[in-house]
């Protein structure tokens, strides 16, 4: 196993679209949302154990989730859990992890990935990551993984690529497009040169540090200033103090859309970002009328079809005459809504917060 390969797992999100199961105090990356026996972050960590040594895996998360990370990933040393005092999107999170790794090993090649995605073909995923790490080690490039689209999904970002390649497989990126309309998404798919943006990045430590210097110089200065304290007792206090100075910006906007050395690797490994209940429904086992029930011990359904049901295992639930609905119960909260209106959940969360404070959030 290559000692210069590192992984950064981003685990700071609050997963509000999966409310009420995902809550601010216990978000979706720490939940076994598919009923597999392991949480999403545990699955992510175990995948990366096949790519790099366990001491080379880092988790960046909100300070409030430190206990959850330690409990679910007991093999991780305290130095491998990097905590953020405030939410500032993905650019500061990536900078913190990459600058810390670069200070220890300037020859590092790093994969950065979210903690809450599903990968069905693990063998293909590992081969893709290793190929990308090897290419990033030898070239001055920022690599992102693109998923071959299977439908005109409006929930994903899209990457357009050109015929210009690096090592034959890595295509020069032409444009990034945030979540498009259905018509635009259809056009993208018909053109054949667009991929879904998986939000998984690979680069060498030197290349990403240089990219911060070019495109986010103030952030570069903040984390370069911390070089003297990385891996010391002063690291947390120092980083938490300077983190407040970081602007709220994603790595996509801050660097990937501006840099000229960005390449995408078209990939297929059974990927889903598990961003919505609809994505969980698509992946879950269903009965002969299309109902997906997790867990299914005490749920009885009459004349009901195509429903996504997630309720506590000990609760007896009877549903009659319900079609194409989401029924979710957790944390003393019951949510029932049509499957095609689940995008309203974020607004519901905001309304609940306004009416009842943070008790149910």
C-alpha positions in Angstrom: 0.0 0.0 0.0 1.4 3.4 -1.0 2.5 5.4 2.0 2.0 8.6 0.1 -1.7 8.1 -0.5 -4.1 9.9 1.8 -7.9 10.2 2.2 -9.9 13.1 3.6 -13.5 12.3 4.5 -15.8 15.4 4.7 -18.4 14.8 7.4 -19.6 18.2 8.5 -23.0 18.4 6.9 -26.3 18.4 8.7 -28.3 16.5 6.1 -31.5 18.5 6.5 -33.2 16.9 3.5 -33.5 13.7 5.6 -35.2 15.3 8.5 -36.6 14.1 10.9 -34.3 11.1 10.8 -31.3 13.3 10.2 -31.0 16.0 12.9 -28.5 18.6 13.7 -27.3 16.6 16.6 -27.1 13.3 14.7 -26.9 13.9 10.9 -27.3 11.4 8.1 -23.6 10.4 7.7 -23.8 8.8 11.2 -27.0 6.9 10.4 -27.6 3.5 8.9 -30.0 5.0 6.4 -30.2 2.0 4.1 -30.6 -0.6 6.8 -27.3 -2.3 6.0 -25.9 -2.7 9.5 -23.3 0.1 9.0 -23.6 3.9 8.9 -22.6 5.8 5.8 -19.4 7.2 7.3 -18.4 3.6 8.5 -18.9 2.4 4.9 -16.8 5.3 3.5 -14.0 4.7 6.0 -13.8 1.0 5.2 -13.6 1.7 1.5 -10.6 4.0 2.0 -8.8 1.4 4.1 -8.4 -0.5 0.8 -6.7 2.6 -0.7 -4.3 3.9 1.9 -2.9 3.1 5.4 -5.4 3.7 8.1 -3.2 6.3 9.7 -3.4 8.3 6.4 -7.2 8.7 6.6 -8.6 12.0 8.0 -12.1 13.1 8.8 -13.0 16.8 8.8 -16.2 17.4 10.8 -18.1 19.9 12.9 -16.7 20.0 16.4 -20.1 18.9 17.8 -19.7 15.6 15.9 -16.3 14.6 17.4 -17.9 12.1 19.8 -19.9 10.5 17.0 -16.8 10.1 14.8 -14.9 8.5 17.7 -17.7 6.2 18.6 -18.3 5.0 15.0 -14.6 5.0 13.9 -12.8 3.8 17.0 -9.6 3.1 15.1 -9.0 6.8 14.4 -6.5 8.7 16.4 -7.5 12.1 17.7 -5.0 13.7 15.3 -6.9 12.3 12.4 -10.2 14.0 13.4 -10.0 17.6 12.2 -12.8 19.7 13.7 -14.4 22.9 12.4 -15.8 25.4 14.9 -18.3 26.8 12.3 -19.8 25.7 9.0 -18.0 27.4 6.1 -18.7 25.1 3.1 -16.1 22.8 1.5 -13.2 25.0 0.6 -12.0 25.7 4.2 -12.6 22.0 5.1 -10.5 20.9 2.1 -7.8 23.5 2.8 -7.5 22.4 6.5 -7.0 18.7 5.6 -4.7 19.2 2.6 -2.5 21.8 4.3 -2.1 19.6 7.4 -1.2 16.6 5.2 1.2 18.7 3.0 3.0 19.9 6.2 3.7 16.2 7.1 4.3 14.8 3.6 4.9 17.2 0.7 4.8 14.1 -1.7 1.3 13.2 -0.6 -1.5 12.5 -3.1 -4.9 13.0 -1.6 -8.5 11.8 -2.3 -11.2 14.0 -0.9 -14.7 12.5 -0.6 -18.0 13.1 1.1 -18.9 10.8 4.0 -22.5 10.1 3.0 -22.4 8.7 -0.6 -23.3 5.2 -1.7 -20.9 3.1 -3.8 -22.3 -0.2 -5.0 -19.2 -1.4 -7.0 -16.4 -1.1 -4.5 -13.8 -2.8 -6.7 -14.4 -0.4 -9.6 -14.3 2.5 -7.1 -11.0 1.5 -5.6 -9.4 1.0 -9.1 -10.7 4.5 -10.1 -9.2 6.1 -7.0 -5.9 4.4 -7.3 -5.6 5.3 -11.0 -6.4 8.9 -10.1 -3.9 9.1 -7.2 -1.2 7.7 -9.4 -2.0 10.3 -12.2 -2.2 13.1 -9.6 1.2 12.1 -8.1 2.9 12.5 -11.5 1.1 15.5 -13.0 0.2 19.1 -12.0 -3.5 18.5 -12.2 -6.7 18.7 -10.2 -8.9 15.6 -10.8 -12.6 15.3 -10.2 -14.6 12.1 -10.8 -17.6 12.3 -13.2 -20.4 9.8 -13.3 -21.9 8.7 -16.6 -25.5 10.0 -16.3 -28.3 7.6 -16.6 -31.1 10.1 -16.6 -31.6 13.9 -16.9 -31.4 14.5 -13.1 -31.8 18.1 -12.0 -30.4 17.4 -8.5 -26.8 17.0 -9.6 -24.2 19.3 -11.0 -22.8 18.6 -14.4 -19.3 18.6 -15.8 -18.6 19.1 -19.6 -15.3 17.7 -20.9 -13.3 18.0 -24.1 -11.4 15.5 -26.2 -8.1 16.7 -24.7 -6.7 14.1 -22.4 -4.1 13.3 -19.8 -2.9 9.7 -19.7 -5.7 9.0 -22.3 -8.5 8.6 -19.6 -8.5 12.0 -17.9 -10.4 14.6 -19.9 -9.8 18.3 -19.7 -12.8 20.0 -18.1 -14.6 22.6 -20.2 -17.5 23.8 -17.9 -19.2 23.1 -14.6 -22.9 23.7 -14.4 -24.9 23.7 -11.1 -28.2 21.9 -10.9 -29.8 22.6 -14.3 -33.5 22.6 -15.4 -34.9 19.4 -16.9 -34.7 20.7 -20.4 -31.1 21.7 -20.0 -30.3 18.4 -18.4 -31.8 16.5 -21.3 -29.7 18.6 -23.7 -26.6 17.7 -21.7 -27.3 14.0 -21.8 -28.0 14.1 -25.6 -24.7 15.9 -26.3 -22.7 13.0 -24.7 -19.9 15.1 -23.3 -21.5 15.8 -19.8 -21.0 13.9 -16.6 -22.6 14.1 -13.1 -20.3 15.8 -10.6 -19.7 13.3 -7.9 -18.0 15.7 -5.5 -14.9 13.4 -5.2 -11.5 15.0 -5.9 -8.0 13.8 -6.3 -4.8 15.8 -6.4 -1.3 16.0 -5.0 -0.7 18.1 -1.9 1.6 20.4 -3.8 -0.9 21.1 -6.6 -3.9 21.8 -4.3 -1.8 24.1 -2.1 -0.6 26.0 -5.2 -4.3 26.2 -6.4 -5.3 27.8 -3.1 -2.5 30.3 -3.5 -3.7 31.2 -7.0 -7.4 31.3 -6.5 -8.2 31.7 -2.8 -5.0 33.5 -1.6 -6.5 34.7 1.7 -7.5 31.1 2.6 -4.1 30.0 1.5 -2.6 32.5 3.9 -4.8 31.3 6.8 -3.9 27.6 6.6 -0.2 28.3 5.6 0.0 30.3 8.8 -1.0 27.3 10.7 1.9 25.1 9.4 3.8 25.7 12.6 1.1 24.2 14.8 -0.1 21.2 12.7 0.2 18.0 14.7 0.9 19.8 18.0 -1.2 20.5 21.1 -1.8 24.0 19.8 -3.4 22.9 16.5 -7.0 22.8 17.4 -7.1 26.2 19.3 -5.2 27.9 16.5 -7.2 26.5 13.7 -10.5 27.2 15.4 -9.5 30.8 15.8 -8.4 31.4 12.2 -11.3 29.4 10.8 -13.6 32.3 11.7 -11.7 34.4 9.0 -12.6 31.9 6.2 -15.2 32.9 3.7 -18.1 30.6 3.1 -17.3 29.0 -0.3 -17.3 25.6 -1.9 -14.2 24.0 -3.4 -16.1 23.9 -6.7 -16.7 27.6 -6.9 -13.5 28.6 -5.2 -11.0 26.6 -7.2 -12.4 23.9 -9.6 -14.3 26.4 -11.8 -11.4 28.8 -12.0 -8.3 26.6 -12.4 -7.0 25.7 -15.8 -5.5 22.3 -14.9 -8.8 20.5 -14.0 -9.4 17.1 -15.4 -12.3 14.7 -15.1 -12.2 10.9 -15.1 -15.5 9.4 -16.5 -16.4 6.7 -14.0 -18.9 4.0 -13.3 -19.0 2.4 -9.8 -22.7 2.4 -8.8 -22.7 5.9 -7.3 -25.5 7.8 -5.5 -25.1 10.9 -3.4 -28.1 9.7 -1.3 -29.3 13.3 -1.4 -33.0 12.8 -1.0 -35.6 10.2 0.1 -36.2 9.6 -3.6 -32.7 8.4 -4.0 -33.1 6.1 -1.0 -36.4 4.8 -2.4 -34.7 4.0 -5.8 -32.0 1.9 -4.0 -34.1 0.2 -1.3 -35.6 -3.3 -1.6 -39.3 -3.0 -2.6 -42.3 -5.3 -2.4 -44.3 -6.4 -5.4 -46.3 -3.1 -5.4 -43.3 -0.9 -5.0 -43.3 -0.2 -1.3 -39.9 0.3 0.4 -40.0 -0.2 4.1 -37.0 0.2 6.4 -37.2 -1.5 8.9 -40.1 -3.7 7.9 -40.8 -5.7 11.1 -44.1 -4.1 12.2 -45.4 -2.2 9.2 -48.7 -3.5 7.7 -49.9 -2.0 4.4 -53.3 -2.3 2.8 -54.1 -1.1 -0.7 -50.8 1.0 -0.7 -48.1 1.3 -3.3 -44.9 3.0 -4.2 -44.4 4.4 -0.7 -41.1 5.0 1.1 -41.6 4.1 4.8 -38.9 4.6 7.5 -40.2 4.2 11.1 -38.8 2.9 14.4 -38.5 -0.9 14.4 -40.5 -1.3 17.7 -43.5 0.8 16.4 -46.6 -0.9 14.9 -47.6 1.1 11.8 -50.7 0.4 9.6 -51.1 2.3 6.4 -54.2 2.0 4.1 -54.9 3.6 0.8 -51.6 5.5 0.5 -49.9 5.7 -2.9 -46.6 7.4 -3.7 -45.9 8.8 -0.2 -43.0 9.2 2.1 -43.8 8.3 5.7 -40.9 8.9 8.2 -40.9 8.9 11.9 -38.0 9.7 14.2 -37.2 11.8 17.3 -40.8 12.3 18.3 -41.6 13.7 14.9 -43.8 12.2 12.1 -43.5 13.4 8.5 -46.0 12.3 5.8 -45.6 13.9 2.4 -46.1 13.0 -1.3 -42.9 11.6 -2.8 -43.0 14.2 -5.6 -43.0 17.1 -3.0 -40.0 16.0 -0.9 -38.0 19.1 -2.0 -40.2 21.0 0.4 -38.6 19.3 3.4 -36.0 22.0 3.8 -38.7 24.6 4.0 -40.6 22.5 6.5 -37.5 22.3 8.7 -37.2 26.1 8.6 -40.9 26.5 9.5 -40.6 24.0 12.4 -37.5 25.9 13.7 -39.4 29.2 13.6 -42.4 27.8 15.4 -40.8 25.5 18.0 -37.1 26.5 18.1 -34.4 23.9 17.7 -36.2 21.2 19.9 -37.2 19.1 16.8 -34.3 20.1 14.6 
